[in-house]
């Protein structure tokens, strides 16, 4: 997921797509791609809009260890849900697939996330972690049932909770079953969580996966980018 305008990054976001912002010696796209490849991914689809030509040129000149295809959103960014729907023509096979925000740098074990998803048989498995956040997802023993945005004072529950309940911040990484794209009826610009909430209301099982206390950075602002660069200064240099 790399089509955002990067407006929160200020001048850097205006001149550089988030996928090409660097942490250590690597772009964010390379960080994410290499972690996906390490988890067994052989085909990567990158949805792009902002500076799509620069991103296409970069992809064409770098080997990320997997086939890379660009899903270009020409007129405007379609957000995560619209972006997935637009990229559906590139999806192949009947296997589950990752969705990973390009501005997230996490030490999560993506292979374990995929295995957990396959074991549960859920429609989608969402990586979560215990950290301070005003936006949290609501889960119970049956899976996702709502969300909270304290910054806006909103709480949405799409069905009554059952059994124990939990509140988890989302970590920007999910695994989806191959049936998910065919269940998207929304059109235009929309987040994937609009889809998840509608499907959860109808009984679909969407479950959390706790990535634990691993490092996690979202580099959407200059301050967060600086923190990620400082924390990863020694860890992100190219392998010899």
Secondary structure, 3 states (H helix, E strand, C coil): CCCCCCHHHCHHHHHCCHHHCEECCEEHHHHHHHHHHHCCCCEEEEEECCCHHHHHHHHHCCCCCCEEEEEECCCCCCHHHHHHHHHHHHCCCCCCEEEECCCEEECCCHHHHHHHHHHHCCCEEEEEECCCCCEEEEEECCEEEEEEECCCCEEEECCCCCCCEEEEEEEEEEEECCCHHHHCCCCCCCCHHHHHHHHHHCCCCEEEEECCCCCEEECCCHHHHHHHHHHCCCCCCCCC
